[in-house]
């Protein structure tokens, strides 16, 4: 009884912390936000806690876009695991059924062998036509049963092949979904973390250049505050569409978190990366934002971009940190611009942070 009470008190404490965070940050009290803060309070999901702490340290708040991204990246994957387990169970069940059928077929084959052996012995001692006829009829019946068994096994194996192929496609779809941001269709934070780690390792091993773009939508909060979250979502989709139209080939695009995006450019030096970054900035700015319900022109979206290039001895964190610093230098210096780590604005930003 004491253990039950202790568990009740412990979980209630987590619930109070979760509700307290929702209240203090003035977030909507929807199940998604409660779940995020409940998991945060337990401390069981350290990547979730880390990204929340980093975002709060950087911005002092979590926007609806942040919360959506955190949920999709760090919590919805648990549900994805459940779906994968269910598909896996179906595969195992399918294999068990086929193995049972194969076992039955092997038993039938052994019985048929016995029938052949017995028929051989009977034929050797058969004395008249009627005895031979009875033996042959028995063999024909056994052969027919064996043929039917083989046909059933062949049909079942064909069905199983199709079923397992469909299940494999389901697993691939689940995997792709778990790495995709549902709002923009770009890679999510999980996809970005995996992809940039691999890209950095490959670049360091091969000696090929690699650049990173980190960019943020300018005045994104004002879109949400002025026109609502649906318009905010429209802004995010607009940027995602611009990225899809602009970035091709081996380059990696992802929604990094909230209104922040990232592009990894393998085999790309800093000067080329700056050209790509400015091309993206212009592509986003070229699109007019319209309110769907009224057709009202809401203006143009702009982005601020920070660019860094991998250096010898670098790791993923330092590459991201420099790009992030360049991004904030771009925002502090008027927004709607691209700044890289060799620009004086970034040097000034770095000195101010040290000071």
URNORWO-V487125 format. One record per residue. N is the residue number from 1. RES is the residue in one letter. OMEGA is omega in degrees with one decimal (* if undefined). NEAR is the number of other ideal C-beta (glycine too) atoms within 10 Angstrom. D_CENTER is the distance of its C-alpha to the mean C-alpha in whole Angstrom. Layout:
BEGIN
{{N RES OMEGA NEAR D_CENTER} {N RES OMEGA NEAR D_CENTER}}
END
This chain:
BEGIN
{{1 X -179.5 5 42} {2 X -179.9 6 42} {3 X 178.7 7 38} {4 X 179.0 8 37} {5 X 179.4 9 39} {6 X 179.4 10 37} {7 X 177.7 10 33} {8 X -178.8 10 34} {9 X -178.6 9 35} {10 X -178.6 11 32} {11 X 176.6 13 30} {12 X 177.7 10 32} {13 X 176.4 12 32} {14 X -179.2 16 28} {15 X 179.6 14 28} {16 X 177.5 11 31} {17 X -178.7 15 29} {18 X 179.4 21 26} {19 X 178.2 16 28} {20 X 178.5 12 30} {21 X 177.7 19 27} {22 X -179.9 18 27} {23 X -174.0 10 30} {24 X 179.2 8 31} {25 X 177.0 14 28} {26 X 177.9 7 29} {27 X 177.3 20 26} {28 X -175.6 11 26} {29 X 178.9 10 26} {30 X -176.5 11 23} {31 X -179.5 8 22} {32 X -177.7 17 18} {33 X 177.6 22 20} {34 X -179.6 17 22} {35 X 179.0 13 20} {36 X -175.9 25 18} {37 X 175.7 23 22} {38 X 178.3 18 23} {39 X 177.2 21 20} {40 X -178.3 20 21} {41 X -179.6 19 24} {42 X -178.8 16 24} {43 X -176.4 10 22} {44 X -177.4 9 20} {45 X -172.7 16 17} {46 X 176.7 9 18} {47 X 177.4 13 15} {48 X 179.4 19 15} {49 X -178.3 16 19} {50 X -177.3 11 19} {51 X 177.2 19 17} {52 X -179.5 21 19} {53 X 179.7 11 22} {54 X -178.5 11 21} {55 X 178.3 20 21} {56 X 179.2 13 24} {57 X -176.4 8 26} {58 X -173.0 13 25} {59 X -177.8 13 25} {60 X -179.0 8 27} {61 X 173.4 12 25} {62 X 178.3 22 22} {63 X 175.8 19 21} {64 X 178.6 17 20} {65 X 176.3 23 17} {66 X -177.0 21 16} {67 X 178.5 21 16} {68 X -178.8 22 14} {69 X 179.3 25 12} {70 X -179.7 25 12} {71 X -177.4 17 12} {72 X -175.1 21 9} {73 X -169.4 23 7} {74 X -179.7 23 10} {75 X -177.6 16 11} {76 X 178.7 17 10} {77 X 176.4 17 8} {78 X 176.3 10 11} {79 X 176.4 10 12} {80 X 177.7 15 9} {81 X 177.4 12 11} {82 X 179.2 9 14} {83 X 177.8 15 13} {84 X 178.6 16 13} {85 X 179.3 10 16} {86 X 177.9 12 18} {87 X 177.5 16 17} {88 X 178.9 12 18} {89 X 177.9 10 21} {90 X 177.5 15 22} {91 X -180.0 17 22} {92 X 178.0 10 24} {93 X 179.3 11 27} {94 X 179.5 17 27} {95 X 178.6 12 28} {96 X 179.6 10 30} {97 X -179.4 14 32} {98 X 179.7 18 32} {99 X 176.4 10 34} {100 X 179.6 11 36} {101 X 178.2 17 37} {102 X 178.3 13 38} {103 X 177.5 10 40} {104 X -179.8 13 42} {105 X 177.4 17 43} {106 X 176.8 12 44} {107 X 178.1 11 46} {108 X 178.9 18 47} {109 X 178.0 13 48} {110 X 178.2 10 50} {111 X 179.2 13 52} {112 X 176.7 17 53} {113 X 178.2 12 54} {114 X 179.2 11 56} {115 X 178.6 17 57} {116 X 179.5 12 58} {117 X 179.4 10 60} {118 X 180.0 14 62} {119 X 178.9 16 63} {120 X 179.7 11 64} {121 X -178.7 11 66} {122 X 179.7 15 68} {123 X -178.5 13 68} {124 X -179.0 7 70} {125 X -179.6 7 73} {126 X -174.2 15 73} {127 X -179.6 7 76} {128 X -175.1 7 76} {129 X -178.2 8 74} {130 X 178.3 9 73} {131 X 179.7 13 71} {132 X 180.0 13 70} {133 X 179.9 11 68} {134 X 179.5 12 67} {135 X -179.1 17 65} {136 X 178.7 12 64} {137 X 177.0 10 63} {138 X 178.4 14 61} {139 X 179.4 18 59} {140 X 179.3 10 58} {141 X 178.8 11 57} {142 X 179.6 19 55} {143 X 179.0 13 53} {144 X 178.9 10 52} {145 X 179.2 14 50} {146 X 178.6 17 49} {147 X 179.4 11 48} {148 X 178.9 11 46} {149 X 179.3 19 44} {150 X 178.8 13 43} {151 X 178.2 10 42} {152 X 178.8 14 40} {153 X 179.1 17 38} {154 X 179.1 11 38} {155 X -177.8 11 36} {156 X 178.4 17 34} {157 X 178.2 13 33} {158 X 177.3 10 32} {159 X -179.3 13 30} {160 X 177.9 16 28} {161 X 178.9 12 27} {162 X -178.9 10 26} {163 X -179.2 16 24} {164 X 175.8 15 22} {165 X 177.8 10 21} {166 X 178.9 12 20} {167 X 177.7 15 18} {168 X 177.3 12 17} {169 X 177.4 10 15} {170 X 178.3 16 14} {171 X 178.4 15 12} {172 X 179.2 10 11} {173 X 178.1 12 10} {174 X -179.9 15 8} {175 X 179.4 12 6} {176 X -179.8 11 6} {177 X -178.0 15 5} {178 X -178.7 19 3} {179 X -175.0 18 1} {180 X 173.3 18 5} {181 X -173.3 24 7} {182 X -175.8 11 10} {183 X -174.7 18 13} {184 X -176.1 21 13} {185 X 176.0 14 11} {186 X 172.7 24 10} {187 X 177.5 23 7} {188 X -176.4 25 6} {189 X 178.3 22 8} {190 X 178.2 19 6} {191 X -179.9 20 6} {192 X -177.9 25 9} {193 X 179.3 17 11} {194 X -172.3 14 10} {195 X -177.3 18 11} {196 X 178.2 19 14} {197 X 179.2 12 15} {198 X -179.1 14 16} {199 X 178.7 23 17} {200 X 179.1 22 20} {201 X 179.9 12 21} {202 X -178.6 13 21} {203 X 179.3 21 23} {204 X -178.9 16 25} {205 X -175.7 8 26} {206 X -176.2 11 27} {207 X 178.1 7 29} {208 X 179.1 14 27} {209 X 175.9 17 27} {210 X 179.7 24 23} {211 X -179.4 27 23} {212 X 172.7 26 20} {213 X 171.2 30 21} {214 X 178.8 26 20} {215 X -170.8 28 21} {216 X 178.9 22 21} {217 X -178.4 23 23} {218 X 174.9 20 26} {219 X -177.0 17 28} {220 X -178.1 20 25} {221 X -178.4 15 26} {222 X 175.4 10 29} {223 X 179.3 23 27} {224 X -176.2 19 26} {225 X -175.1 11 29} {226 X -171.3 11 32} {227 X 178.8 17 30} {228 X -174.8 13 27} {229 X 177.9 15 24} {230 X 176.8 11 23} {231 X 175.2 18 25} {232 X 177.0 23 22} {233 X 179.1 17 19} {234 X 177.4 20 21} {235 X 179.8 21 22} {236 X 178.5 25 18} {237 X 179.3 13 18} {238 X 179.6 19 21} {239 X 178.3 25 19} {240 X 179.0 18 16} {241 X 178.6 16 18} {242 X 178.8 22 21} {243 X -179.9 24 18} {244 X -178.6 13 17} {245 X -173.4 11 21} {246 X -173.3 17 22} {247 X -177.8 20 19} {248 X 171.4 8 19} {249 X -172.7 7 19} {250 X -178.7 11 18} {251 X -172.3 18 17} {252 X 178.6 20 14} {253 X -178.5 23 13} {254 X 168.3 26 11} {255 X -171.8 30 11} {256 X 180.0 22 13} {257 X 179.4 25 14} {258 X 179.3 23 16} {259 X -178.0 24 18} {260 X -178.3 23 17} {261 X 179.7 29 16} {262 X 174.9 26 15} {263 X 176.4 27 16} {264 X -175.5 26 17} {265 X 176.3 24 20} {266 X 178.3 20 21} {267 X -177.7 16 25} {268 X 177.8 24 25} {269 X -172.3 13 28} {270 X -177.4 17 29} {271 X 178.0 13 31} {272 X -179.8 14 29} {273 X 177.4 24 26} {274 X 178.1 21 28} {275 X 178.4 12 29} {276 X -178.6 20 25} {277 X -178.7 26 25} {278 X 176.8 14 28} {279 X 177.0 14 27} {280 X -179.0 24 24} {281 X -179.6 22 26} {282 X -179.8 13 29} {283 X 178.5 17 26} {284 X -176.0 25 25} {285 X -177.2 15 28} {286 X -176.1 10 30} {287 X 176.2 14 28} {288 X 177.8 11 30} {289 X 179.4 16 28} {290 X 173.3 15 30} {291 X -172.6 14 30} {292 X -173.8 9 29} {293 X -174.8 10 32} {294 X -175.4 8 35} {295 X -179.3 7 34} {296 X 176.3 11 35} {297 X -177.1 10 34} {298 X 178.9 16 32} {299 X -178.3 11 32} {300 X 178.7 13 30} {301 X 174.6 23 27} {302 X 179.2 15 27} {303 X 171.4 29 25} {304 X -171.9 24 26} {305 X 171.8 28 25} {306 X -175.4 29 25} {307 X 174.1 30 25} {308 X 177.9 27 25} {309 X -178.6 24 26} {310 X 178.6 24 25} {311 X 175.5 12 29} {312 X -179.6 6 30} {313 X 178.2 7 29} {314 X 164.9 16 26} {315 X -175.8 13 23} {316 X -177.1 16 20} {317 X -178.2 9 21} {318 X 177.3 14 24} {319 X 179.0 24 23} {320 X -177.8 20 20} {321 X 180.0 13 23} {322 X 178.2 23 26} {323 X 178.8 27 23} {324 X 177.6 19 23} {325 X 176.9 20 27} {326 X 178.1 30 27} {327 X -179.0 26 25} {328 X 172.6 19 28} {329 X 178.5 24 31} {330 X -179.7 30 30} {331 X -178.9 21 30} {332 X -176.8 14 33} {333 X 170.6 16 35} {334 X -180.0 10 34} {335 X 179.7 14 31} {336 X -179.5 17 30} {337 X 178.3 19 30} {338 X 176.7 24 29} {339 X 179.0 26 30} {340 X -171.3 24 29} {341 X 176.5 19 30} {342 X 179.8 14 34} {343 X -179.1 19 35} {344 X 179.7 10 37} {345 X 179.0 17 35} {346 X 178.9 24 33} {347 X 178.5 13 36} {348 X 179.0 13 37} {349 X -179.4 22 34} {350 X -179.3 15 34} {351 X -179.2 9 37} {352 X 179.3 10 37} {353 X 176.8 9 34} {354 X -179.6 6 36} {355 X * 5 39}}
END
